[in-house]
Amino acid sequence: MYTLVPFNFLGICEHGSFEESKVVVLPFPYDSTTSFRGGTREAPLAIINASRQVELYDDELETEICDKIGIHTFGEIMPNMAGPKYQTEVVKSVFLDVLGAGKFPVMVGGEHSLSLGAVQAIKDYHPDVSVLQLDAHADLREEYEGTHYSHACVMKRIYDEGIKIAQVGVRNTSKEEAKFIKSNDIFSVTARQHRLGYYSIEDIVSALSDTVYITIDMDVFDPSEVPSVGTPEPGGLRWYEVLDILREVTLHKKVIGFDVVELCPMPGNPAPDFLAAKLIYKLIGYCFRGVL
């Protein structure tokens, strides 16, 4: 006798069909516009592989999260290499299908430009959505390296959709981005300000509308915990600081989807892959704590 472990998020054998699952994991292996270290296209596979070692029982929530809600995993979704604008349309189309089926989407990237298509689709269903961005970079450039759809422009494109954004963990911006943040009164908390307590988590929660999409660029973490990202920046947030923010936001707001992007797997160091997998599972649990 032998047992086959499914190659899906968490490797779950039960409660993973599309029909019975509340959550759908969407792997997008795409990194067309990365500007420092390429390789984020390898992240979905690495995270799903690492997730099969994550314990299904969550000691904080005191339950097996997947047993209560069901988590279905799509196969890797083929990228459109015609350019990031076209890839945005692919992401939006997939999200619209998932949202139309009444499912909660979790995107695993891939680079950060993917988030635009996700937010565009969610806005069709939730016009009042706001976006919580955990990130080392503002990503508010008008264009970068010849495209308006670069990973470095994704939050500017989302802002142009008329969507309120709140940034936490930023610690590297251009002069133009800093000026844009101030002149448009964007809620943006640097990692230093967060560490020194200039803003409370309650301030972060208050900056968001009642309905929230969360985008987590893995470079929000300090490189001592997550060195394998496209553009590592010193002085980032730590594991429990990030969880504290996510816990409070999900307690007080209706989170209707999220993504985890910009992990750049590093051969010989699987720890960040595992951290990303556990982060996804923890955040799913926080979003569904009311039905666990």
MIKOLKE-222647 format. One record per residue (C-alpha): x, z, y; residue number from 1. Coordinates in Angstrom, 2 decimals. Layout:
BEGIN
<node px="X" pz="Z" py="Y" n="NUM"/>
...
***
This chain:
BEGIN
<node px="0.00" pz="0.00" py="0.00" n="1"/>
<node px="1.15" pz="-0.68" py="3.53" n="2"/>
<node px="-0.23" pz="-0.34" py="7.04" n="3"/>
<node px="-0.07" pz="-3.01" py="9.74" n="4"/>
<node px="0.20" pz="-1.68" py="13.29" n="5"/>
<node px="-1.56" pz="-4.01" py="15.76" n="6"/>
<node px="0.68" pz="-5.36" py="18.52" n="7"/>
<node px="-1.53" pz="-4.23" py="21.36" n="8"/>
<node px="-1.42" pz="-1.46" py="23.96" n="9"/>
<node px="-0.92" pz="1.85" py="22.11" n="10"/>
<node px="-1.01" pz="0.02" py="18.76" n="11"/>
<node px="-4.52" pz="1.33" py="18.20" n="12"/>
<node px="-6.35" pz="0.19" py="15.06" n="13"/>
<node px="-9.79" pz="1.41" py="16.12" n="14"/>
<node px="-11.81" pz="1.41" py="19.35" n="15"/>
<node px="-10.02" pz="-1.72" py="20.48" n="16"/>
<node px="-12.52" pz="-4.56" py="20.24" n="17"/>
<node px="-13.51" pz="-6.26" py="23.47" n="18"/>
<node px="-17.19" pz="-5.49" py="22.94" n="19"/>
<node px="-16.81" pz="-1.73" py="22.45" n="20"/>
<node px="-13.97" pz="-1.14" py="24.95" n="21"/>
<node px="-14.48" pz="-0.02" py="28.52" n="22"/>
<node px="-10.87" pz="-0.89" py="29.49" n="23"/>
<node px="-9.12" pz="-4.25" py="29.14" n="24"/>
<node px="-5.32" pz="-4.52" py="29.45" n="25"/>
<node px="-4.20" pz="-7.86" py="30.92" n="26"/>
<node px="-0.52" pz="-8.82" py="30.38" n="27"/>
<node px="0.80" pz="-11.35" py="32.92" n="28"/>
<node px="4.43" pz="-12.37" py="32.18" n="29"/>
<node px="5.14" pz="-13.99" py="35.55" n="30"/>
<node px="8.08" pz="-13.67" py="37.95" n="31"/>
<node px="8.40" pz="-16.90" py="39.90" n="32"/>
<node px="9.28" pz="-15.38" py="43.31" n="33"/>
<node px="11.48" pz="-12.38" py="42.45" n="34"/>
<node px="14.37" pz="-12.25" py="44.91" n="35"/>
<node px="17.01" pz="-9.84" py="43.57" n="36"/>
<node px="16.81" pz="-9.31" py="39.82" n="37"/>
<node px="14.71" pz="-11.62" py="37.71" n="38"/>
<node px="13.15" pz="-10.54" py="34.44" n="39"/>
<node px="9.87" pz="-8.88" py="35.33" n="40"/>
<node px="8.21" pz="-11.49" py="33.12" n="41"/>
<node px="9.62" pz="-9.49" py="30.19" n="42"/>
<node px="7.82" pz="-6.31" py="31.25" n="43"/>
<node px="4.38" pz="-6.76" py="29.62" n="44"/>
<node px="5.94" pz="-7.21" py="26.19" n="45"/>
<node px="8.35" pz="-4.30" py="26.71" n="46"/>
<node px="5.60" pz="-1.97" py="27.97" n="47"/>
<node px="3.21" pz="-2.83" py="25.15" n="48"/>
<node px="6.00" pz="-2.34" py="22.61" n="49"/>
<node px="6.90" pz="1.07" py="24.11" n="50"/>
<node px="3.24" pz="2.09" py="24.32" n="51"/>
<node px="2.97" pz="2.14" py="20.55" n="52"/>
<node px="5.07" pz="5.33" py="20.65" n="53"/>
<node px="2.88" pz="7.07" py="23.25" n="54"/>
<node px="0.85" pz="9.91" py="21.77" n="55"/>
<node px="-2.86" pz="9.16" py="21.92" n="56"/>
<node px="-3.61" pz="12.82" py="22.68" n="57"/>
<node px="-3.18" pz="13.70" py="26.35" n="58"/>
<node px="-2.20" pz="17.36" py="26.73" n="59"/>
<node px="-3.42" pz="17.54" py="30.35" n="60"/>
<node px="-6.87" pz="16.08" py="29.64" n="61"/>
<node px="-6.92" pz="17.66" py="26.16" n="62"/>
<node px="-8.33" pz="14.61" py="24.39" n="63"/>
<node px="-7.44" pz="11.27" py="22.84" n="64"/>
<node px="-8.40" pz="9.07" py="25.76" n="65"/>
<node px="-8.64" pz="5.80" py="23.81" n="66"/>
<node px="-10.98" pz="7.38" py="21.26" n="67"/>
<node px="-13.58" pz="8.03" py="23.96" n="68"/>
<node px="-13.47" pz="4.82" py="25.99" n="69"/>
<node px="-11.88" pz="2.04" py="23.92" n="70"/>
<node px="-8.95" pz="-0.05" py="25.16" n="71"/>
<node px="-8.74" pz="-3.76" py="24.41" n="72"/>
<node px="-5.58" pz="-5.81" py="24.98" n="73"/>
<node px="-5.54" pz="-9.51" py="25.82" n="74"/>
<node px="-2.70" pz="-11.66" py="24.54" n="75"/>
<node px="-0.09" pz="-12.63" py="27.11" n="76"/>
<node px="-1.76" pz="-14.84" py="29.69" n="77"/>
<node px="0.07" pz="-18.12" py="30.24" n="78"/>
<node px="1.45" pz="-18.40" py="33.80" n="79"/>
<node px="0.92" pz="-21.39" py="36.07" n="80"/>
<node px="4.41" pz="-22.35" py="37.16" n="81"/>
<node px="3.18" pz="-24.78" py="39.82" n="82"/>
<node px="3.71" pz="-21.90" py="42.27" n="83"/>
<node px="2.48" pz="-18.42" py="43.17" n="84"/>
<node px="-0.61" pz="-19.70" py="45.00" n="85"/>
<node px="-1.79" pz="-21.36" py="41.77" n="86"/>
<node px="-0.90" pz="-18.27" py="39.75" n="87"/>
<node px="-3.10" pz="-16.25" py="42.12" n="88"/>
<node px="-6.03" pz="-18.47" py="41.08" n="89"/>
<node px="-5.27" pz="-17.82" py="37.39" n="90"/>
<node px="-5.28" pz="-14.05" py="37.94" n="91"/>
<node px="-8.49" pz="-14.18" py="39.96" n="92"/>
<node px="-10.23" pz="-16.22" py="37.27" n="93"/>
<node px="-9.24" pz="-13.79" py="34.50" n="94"/>
<node px="-10.30" pz="-10.77" py="36.57" n="95"/>
<node px="-13.66" pz="-12.33" py="37.38" n="96"/>
<node px="-14.32" pz="-12.86" py="33.67" n="97"/>
<node px="-13.35" pz="-9.27" py="32.83" n="98"/>
<node px="-15.33" pz="-7.77" py="35.71" n="99"/>
<node px="-18.29" pz="-9.96" py="34.85" n="100"/>
<node px="-18.29" pz="-8.45" py="31.37" n="101"/>
<node px="-18.51" pz="-4.98" py="32.90" n="102"/>
<node px="-14.96" pz="-3.98" py="31.92" n="103"/>
<node px="-12.30" pz="-1.98" py="33.77" n="104"/>
<node px="-9.23" pz="-4.21" py="34.33" n="105"/>
<node px="-5.64" pz="-2.97" py="33.96" n="106"/>
<node px="-3.05" pz="-5.62" py="34.79" n="107"/>
<node px="0.49" pz="-5.33" py="33.48" n="108"/>
<node px="2.98" pz="-7.52" py="35.36" n="109"/>
<node px="5.09" pz="-9.33" py="36.10" n="110"/>
<node px="5.86" pz="-9.50" py="39.76" n="111"/>
<node px="3.83" pz="-8.02" py="42.58" n="112"/>
<node px="2.41" pz="-11.31" py="43.87" n="113"/>
<node px="-0.04" pz="-11.09" py="40.95" n="114"/>
<node px="-1.99" pz="-8.34" py="42.71" n="115"/>
<node px="-3.50" pz="-10.72" py="45.26" n="116"/>
<node px="-5.63" pz="-12.55" py="42.70" n="117"/>
<node px="-6.77" pz="-9.25" py="41.23" n="118"/>
<node px="-7.90" pz="-7.89" py="44.60" n="119"/>
<node px="-9.61" pz="-11.14" py="45.56" n="120"/>
<node px="-11.70" pz="-10.97" py="42.39" n="121"/>
<node px="-12.54" pz="-7.30" py="42.84" n="122"/>
<node px="-13.62" pz="-7.92" py="46.43" n="123"/>
<node px="-16.28" pz="-10.31" py="45.11" n="124"/>
<node px="-17.81" pz="-7.38" py="43.21" n="125"/>
<node px="-16.86" pz="-4.55" py="45.60" n="126"/>
<node px="-16.69" pz="-5.82" py="49.22" n="127"/>
<node px="-15.82" pz="-2.32" py="50.48" n="128"/>
<node px="-12.75" pz="-1.95" py="48.25" n="129"/>
<node px="-9.52" pz="-0.51" py="49.66" n="130"/>
<node px="-6.08" pz="-0.67" py="48.07" n="131"/>
<node px="-3.70" pz="2.20" py="47.37" n="132"/>
<node px="-0.19" pz="0.77" py="47.17" n="133"/>
<node px="2.61" pz="2.86" py="45.64" n="134"/>
<node px="5.77" pz="0.94" py="46.46" n="135"/>
<node px="9.30" pz="1.12" py="47.83" n="136"/>
<node px="8.60" pz="-1.90" py="50.03" n="137"/>
<node px="5.87" pz="-2.70" py="52.52" n="138"/>
<node px="5.40" pz="-6.27" py="51.20" n="139"/>
<node px="3.88" pz="-7.22" py="54.56" n="140"/>
<node px="5.99" pz="-10.26" py="55.40" n="141"/>
<node px="4.14" pz="-13.32" py="56.66" n="142"/>
<node px="6.28" pz="-15.54" py="54.46" n="143"/>
<node px="9.43" pz="-15.12" py="52.40" n="144"/>
<node px="11.83" pz="-17.71" py="51.00" n="145"/>
<node px="9.49" pz="-20.54" py="51.90" n="146"/>
<node px="6.19" pz="-19.23" py="50.55" n="147"/>
<node px="3.32" pz="-17.16" py="51.91" n="148"/>
<node px="2.57" pz="-16.00" py="48.35" n="149"/>
<node px="5.85" pz="-14.23" py="47.55" n="150"/>
<node px="5.94" pz="-10.75" py="46.06" n="151"/>
<node px="7.25" pz="-9.72" py="49.49" n="152"/>
<node px="4.05" pz="-11.01" py="51.16" n="153"/>
<node px="1.40" pz="-9.74" py="48.77" n="154"/>
<node px="0.10" pz="-6.86" py="50.91" n="155"/>
<node px="-0.04" pz="-9.08" py="54.01" n="156"/>
<node px="-2.20" pz="-11.53" py="52.08" n="157"/>
<node px="-4.43" pz="-8.64" py="50.92" n="158"/>
<node px="-4.61" pz="-7.32" py="54.50" n="159"/>
<node px="-5.62" pz="-10.82" py="55.65" n="160"/>
<node px="-8.60" pz="-10.56" py="53.28" n="161"/>
<node px="-9.93" pz="-7.80" py="55.57" n="162"/>
<node px="-9.08" pz="-5.08" py="53.07" n="163"/>
<node px="-7.92" pz="-1.63" py="54.11" n="164"/>
<node px="-4.59" pz="-0.63" py="52.57" n="165"/>
<node px="-2.76" pz="2.68" py="52.26" n="166"/>
<node px="0.93" pz="2.63" py="51.39" n="167"/>
<node px="2.92" pz="5.52" py="49.90" n="168"/>
<node px="6.59" pz="5.66" py="48.96" n="169"/>
<node px="7.83" pz="2.87" py="51.24" n="170"/>
<node px="11.51" pz="3.20" py="52.11" n="171"/>
<node px="12.73" pz="-0.28" py="52.98" n="172"/>
<node px="11.01" pz="-2.52" py="55.54" n="173"/>
<node px="12.01" pz="-5.31" py="57.88" n="174"/>
<node px="11.78" pz="-4.87" py="61.66" n="175"/>
<node px="8.81" pz="-7.25" py="61.74" n="176"/>
<node px="6.97" pz="-5.29" py="59.04" n="177"/>
<node px="7.58" pz="-1.99" py="60.83" n="178"/>
<node px="6.18" pz="-3.47" py="64.04" n="179"/>
<node px="3.16" pz="-4.87" py="62.16" n="180"/>
<node px="2.41" pz="-1.49" py="60.58" n="181"/>
<node px="2.45" pz="0.26" py="63.98" n="182"/>
<node px="0.52" pz="-2.38" py="65.91" n="183"/>
<node px="-2.22" pz="-2.61" py="63.26" n="184"/>
<node px="-2.46" pz="1.12" py="62.57" n="185"/>
<node px="-1.78" pz="0.74" py="58.85" n="186"/>
<node px="-1.59" pz="3.99" py="56.90" n="187"/>
<node px="1.96" pz="3.86" py="55.58" n="188"/>
<node px="3.79" pz="6.96" py="54.33" n="189"/>
<node px="7.49" pz="6.64" py="53.64" n="190"/>
<node px="9.07" pz="8.43" py="50.70" n="191"/>
<node px="10.95" pz="10.65" py="53.17" n="192"/>
<node px="7.75" pz="11.58" py="55.01" n="193"/>
<node px="6.02" pz="12.37" py="51.74" n="194"/>
<node px="8.92" pz="14.50" py="50.54" n="195"/>
<node px="9.04" pz="16.43" py="53.84" n="196"/>
<node px="5.29" pz="17.01" py="53.83" n="197"/>
<node px="4.49" pz="15.03" py="56.99" n="198"/>
<node px="1.35" pz="13.81" py="55.25" n="199"/>
<node px="-0.67" pz="15.61" py="52.61" n="200"/>
<node px="-2.27" pz="14.06" py="49.55" n="201"/>
<node px="-5.59" pz="14.78" py="51.26" n="202"/>
<node px="-4.46" pz="12.50" py="54.11" n="203"/>
<node px="-3.78" pz="9.74" py="51.60" n="204"/>
<node px="-7.21" pz="10.18" py="50.03" n="205"/>
<node px="-8.89" pz="10.14" py="53.44" n="206"/>
<node px="-7.19" pz="6.85" py="54.35" n="207"/>
<node px="-9.05" pz="5.05" py="51.54" n="208"/>
<node px="-12.63" pz="3.83" py="51.25" n="209"/>
<node px="-14.88" pz="5.20" py="48.53" n="210"/>
<node px="-13.97" pz="2.34" py="46.16" n="211"/>
<node px="-10.27" pz="1.86" py="45.41" n="212"/>
<node px="-7.97" pz="-0.53" py="43.58" n="213"/>
<node px="-4.51" pz="0.87" py="42.83" n="214"/>
<node px="-1.36" pz="-1.22" py="42.69" n="215"/>
<node px="1.82" pz="0.48" py="41.46" n="216"/>
<node px="5.15" pz="-1.23" py="42.00" n="217"/>
<node px="7.52" pz="0.56" py="39.64" n="218"/>
<node px="10.20" pz="0.69" py="42.33" n="219"/>
<node px="8.16" pz="3.47" py="43.97" n="220"/>
<node px="9.96" pz="5.70" py="41.48" n="221"/>
<node px="13.45" pz="6.97" py="42.19" n="222"/>
<node px="16.07" pz="4.84" py="40.36" n="223"/>
<node px="17.23" pz="7.98" py="38.55" n="224"/>
<node px="13.94" pz="7.77" py="36.62" n="225"/>
<node px="13.27" pz="4.02" py="36.76" n="226"/>
<node px="16.46" pz="2.02" py="37.36" n="227"/>
<node px="15.08" pz="-1.14" py="35.75" n="228"/>
<node px="13.12" pz="-2.75" py="38.57" n="229"/>
<node px="13.48" pz="-5.99" py="40.46" n="230"/>
<node px="14.73" pz="-4.31" py="43.66" n="231"/>
<node px="15.77" pz="-0.67" py="43.19" n="232"/>
<node px="15.80" pz="1.55" py="46.28" n="233"/>
<node px="17.31" pz="5.06" py="46.48" n="234"/>
<node px="15.20" pz="8.05" py="47.44" n="235"/>
<node px="12.01" pz="7.29" py="45.54" n="236"/>
<node px="9.16" pz="9.43" py="44.26" n="237"/>
<node px="9.38" pz="11.32" py="40.98" n="238"/>
<node px="7.06" pz="11.34" py="37.97" n="239"/>
<node px="5.02" pz="14.41" py="38.90" n="240"/>
<node px="4.80" pz="13.42" py="42.58" n="241"/>
<node px="3.22" pz="10.10" py="41.55" n="242"/>
<node px="0.85" pz="11.81" py="39.11" n="243"/>
<node px="-0.22" pz="14.31" py="41.78" n="244"/>
<node px="-1.25" pz="11.44" py="44.07" n="245"/>
<node px="-3.06" pz="9.53" py="41.33" n="246"/>
<node px="-4.86" pz="12.65" py="40.10" n="247"/>
<node px="-6.29" pz="13.44" py="43.53" n="248"/>
<node px="-7.26" pz="9.87" py="44.39" n="249"/>
<node px="-9.11" pz="9.45" py="41.09" n="250"/>
<node px="-10.84" pz="12.80" py="41.58" n="251"/>
<node px="-12.27" pz="11.87" py="44.96" n="252"/>
<node px="-12.63" pz="8.09" py="44.86" n="253"/>
<node px="-14.11" pz="5.51" py="42.51" n="254"/>
<node px="-11.16" pz="3.57" py="41.13" n="255"/>
<node px="-12.33" pz="0.21" py="39.78" n="256"/>
<node px="-9.05" pz="-1.18" py="38.42" n="257"/>
<node px="-5.30" pz="-0.99" py="38.77" n="258"/>
<node px="-2.04" pz="-2.75" py="38.05" n="259"/>
<node px="1.52" pz="-1.77" py="37.19" n="260"/>
<node px="4.08" pz="-4.36" py="38.22" n="261"/>
<node px="7.77" pz="-5.07" py="38.91" n="262"/>
<node px="9.32" pz="-3.35" py="35.89" n="263"/>
<node px="12.41" pz="-5.34" py="34.95" n="264"/>
<node px="13.36" pz="-4.22" py="31.41" n="265"/>
<node px="17.00" pz="-3.31" py="30.97" n="266"/>
<node px="18.59" pz="-3.84" py="27.54" n="267"/>
<node px="19.75" pz="-0.54" py="26.08" n="268"/>
<node px="17.53" pz="1.62" py="28.31" n="269"/>
<node px="13.94" pz="1.70" py="27.02" n="270"/>
<node px="13.04" pz="4.93" py="28.88" n="271"/>
<node px="11.50" pz="3.17" py="31.93" n="272"/>
<node px="9.42" pz="0.97" py="29.59" n="273"/>
<node px="8.04" pz="4.11" py="27.97" n="274"/>
<node px="7.45" pz="5.74" py="31.37" n="275"/>
<node px="5.43" pz="2.71" py="32.49" n="276"/>
<node px="3.37" pz="2.77" py="29.29" n="277"/>
<node px="2.64" pz="6.48" py="29.62" n="278"/>
<node px="1.81" pz="6.04" py="33.31" n="279"/>
<node px="-0.80" pz="3.41" py="32.43" n="280"/>
<node px="-2.35" pz="5.66" py="29.79" n="281"/>
<node px="-2.35" pz="8.68" py="32.13" n="282"/>
<node px="-4.01" pz="6.71" py="34.91" n="283"/>
<node px="-6.66" pz="5.33" py="32.55" n="284"/>
<node px="-7.38" pz="8.91" py="31.56" n="285"/>
<node px="-7.65" pz="10.04" py="35.18" n="286"/>
<node px="-10.01" pz="7.16" py="36.00" n="287"/>
<node px="-12.31" pz="8.02" py="33.08" n="288"/>
<node px="-12.02" pz="11.80" py="33.06" n="289"/>
<node px="-15.73" pz="12.05" py="33.79" n="290"/>
<node px="-16.66" pz="10.58" py="30.40" n="291"/>
<node px="-13.92" pz="12.12" py="28.26" n="292"/>
***
